[in-house]
Amino acid sequence: MKSSIRITLVLALGLLMASSVAVAQEDSAGMVVASRGEVIAMSDGGSRELKQGDFVYVNDEILTSDRSFAVLQFTDGAKVTVRPDSTLIIEQYLYAGNATDEATLNLVSGGLRVITGAMAKTNPENYKVRTPVALMGVRGTEFSIYLCGDTVCDENDQEIAID
């Protein structure tokens, strides 16, 4: 009798944990698919260390330290590499595969490498990257940007003209 109660409790706990993981995945904007070093997500006044397999959410502020990086895969398949010494805020990321799709990533400092996913292909006008000096609409499938003081630079520290 006691063992059947234990088994029932273990099964109930397992179902509860599985459902909470499913809810976390459903609410997420994406997932960390690779990381190295210290990668932190700040949100709602708290912080958590990020590692491979962890979910990221809208309003998360992703911080990487020196010699650290994170590769985030978003719900539409886009991959964003947050470079060392960078801060990225996921301001908006809604992918439903229709005209309501919308993404805004805010690069506060450092650099990014982006390989766009389905959203930038089907609704490119709704996929944006914001920086302290510009708001960029994304046209294309792959790009890198770095903040160099008060300008945006490419991988070779060459200033990118912004109209």
C-alpha positions as CSV (number, residue, x, y, z in Angstrom):
1,M,0.0,0.0,0.0
2,K,2.8,2.5,1.0
3,S,4.7,1.7,-2.2
4,S,1.7,2.4,-4.4
5,I,1.2,5.8,-2.7
6,R,4.9,6.6,-3.2
7,I,4.7,5.6,-6.9
8,T,1.6,7.8,-7.3
9,L,3.4,10.8,-5.6
10,V,6.5,10.3,-7.8
11,L,4.4,10.1,-11.0
12,A,2.4,13.2,-9.9
13,L,5.7,15.1,-9.2
14,G,7.1,14.0,-12.6
15,L,4.0,15.3,-14.4
16,L,4.1,18.6,-12.5
17,M,7.8,19.1,-13.5
18,A,7.2,18.1,-17.1
19,S,4.3,20.5,-17.4
20,S,6.3,23.4,-15.9
21,V,9.1,22.7,-18.4
22,A,6.5,22.7,-21.2
23,V,5.1,26.1,-20.0
24,A,8.6,27.6,-19.8
25,Q,9.4,26.4,-23.3
26,E,6.0,27.7,-24.6
27,D,6.6,31.2,-23.1
28,S,10.2,31.4,-24.2
29,A,11.6,33.5,-27.1
30,G,14.4,31.0,-27.6
31,M,17.1,28.8,-26.1
32,V,20.8,28.9,-25.4
33,V,22.3,26.4,-27.8
34,A,26.0,27.1,-26.9
35,S,27.8,29.2,-24.4
36,R,31.2,29.7,-22.9
37,G,32.3,31.6,-19.8
38,E,30.0,33.8,-17.7
39,V,26.7,34.5,-19.4
40,I,23.9,36.1,-17.3
41,A,20.3,36.9,-17.9
42,M,18.8,39.8,-16.0
43,S,15.0,40.2,-15.7
44,D,12.4,41.3,-13.3
45,G,15.0,42.5,-10.8
46,G,16.8,39.2,-10.6
47,S,19.5,37.4,-12.5
48,R,20.3,33.8,-13.6
49,E,23.3,32.2,-15.1
50,L,22.7,30.9,-18.6
51,K,24.1,27.7,-20.1
52,Q,23.3,25.4,-22.9
53,G,19.6,24.3,-22.9
54,D,18.4,27.2,-20.8
55,F,15.4,29.3,-22.2
56,V,15.5,33.0,-22.8
57,Y,12.5,35.3,-22.7
58,V,11.2,38.7,-23.9
59,N,12.7,41.4,-21.6
60,D,15.7,39.3,-20.7
61,E,18.9,41.4,-20.7
62,I,21.7,39.0,-21.8
63,L,25.2,39.9,-20.5
64,T,28.5,38.3,-21.5
65,S,31.8,38.9,-19.8
66,D,35.3,39.0,-21.2
67,R,36.1,35.8,-23.1
68,S,32.5,34.7,-22.9
69,F,29.8,34.3,-25.5
70,A,26.3,32.8,-26.0
71,V,24.5,31.5,-29.1
72,L,20.8,31.9,-28.8
73,Q,18.4,30.1,-31.1
74,F,15.0,31.9,-31.4
75,T,11.6,30.3,-32.1
76,D,11.8,31.1,-35.8
77,G,15.2,29.4,-36.2
78,A,17.3,32.6,-36.1
79,K,20.7,32.3,-34.4
80,V,22.2,35.2,-32.5
81,T,25.7,35.1,-31.2
82,V,26.2,37.5,-28.3
83,R,29.9,38.4,-28.5
84,P,32.2,38.9,-25.4
85,D,31.7,42.0,-23.3
86,S,28.2,42.5,-24.7
87,T,24.7,43.4,-23.5
88,L,21.6,42.4,-25.5
89,I,18.0,43.1,-24.5
90,I,15.3,40.9,-26.1
91,E,12.7,43.7,-26.3
92,Q,10.2,41.7,-28.4
93,Y,10.2,38.3,-30.1
94,L,6.9,36.9,-31.3
95,Y,6.9,34.3,-34.0
96,A,3.6,32.7,-35.1
97,G,4.5,32.3,-38.8
98,N,2.1,35.0,-39.9
99,A,1.9,38.8,-40.3
100,T,1.9,39.4,-36.5
101,D,5.5,38.2,-36.3
102,E,7.7,40.9,-34.7
103,A,11.2,41.0,-33.2
104,T,13.3,43.8,-31.7
105,L,16.7,43.1,-30.3
106,N,18.5,45.9,-28.5
107,L,22.3,45.8,-28.6
108,V,23.3,48.0,-25.7
109,S,27.0,47.3,-25.9
110,G,29.5,45.0,-27.6
111,G,28.6,43.0,-30.7
112,L,26.3,40.5,-32.3
113,R,26.4,38.0,-35.2
114,V,23.0,37.1,-36.6
115,I,21.8,34.4,-38.9
116,T,18.2,35.2,-39.6
117,G,15.4,32.7,-39.4
118,A,12.0,32.4,-40.9
119,M,10.6,35.8,-39.6
120,A,13.2,37.9,-41.4
121,K,12.5,36.0,-44.6
122,T,8.7,36.3,-44.5
123,N,8.3,39.6,-42.6
124,P,11.6,41.4,-42.9
125,E,10.1,44.8,-42.0
126,N,9.2,43.3,-38.6
127,Y,12.7,42.2,-37.7
128,K,14.7,45.0,-36.1
129,V,18.0,45.5,-34.2
130,R,18.2,48.6,-32.1
131,T,21.5,50.2,-30.9
132,P,22.2,53.4,-29.0
133,V,23.0,55.1,-32.4
134,A,20.5,53.5,-34.8
135,L,17.5,51.3,-35.4
136,M,18.2,48.9,-38.2
137,G,15.8,46.9,-40.3
138,V,17.2,43.6,-41.3
139,R,17.5,42.8,-45.0
140,G,19.5,39.7,-45.7
141,T,20.3,36.4,-44.0
142,E,23.5,37.0,-42.1
143,F,25.3,40.0,-40.5
144,S,27.5,41.1,-37.7
145,I,27.6,44.5,-35.9
146,Y,29.7,46.0,-33.2
147,L,29.4,49.1,-31.2
148,C,32.5,51.3,-31.4
149,G,31.9,54.2,-29.1
150,D,29.1,56.2,-30.6
151,T,29.2,54.4,-34.0
152,V,28.3,51.0,-35.5
153,C,31.3,49.0,-37.0
154,D,31.8,45.9,-38.9
155,E,34.0,43.0,-37.9
156,N,37.1,44.9,-39.1
157,D,36.3,48.0,-36.9
158,Q,35.3,49.9,-40.1
159,E,32.6,52.4,-39.4
160,I,29.3,51.6,-41.1
161,A,27.5,54.6,-42.5
162,I,24.0,55.0,-41.2
163,D,21.5,57.2,-42.9
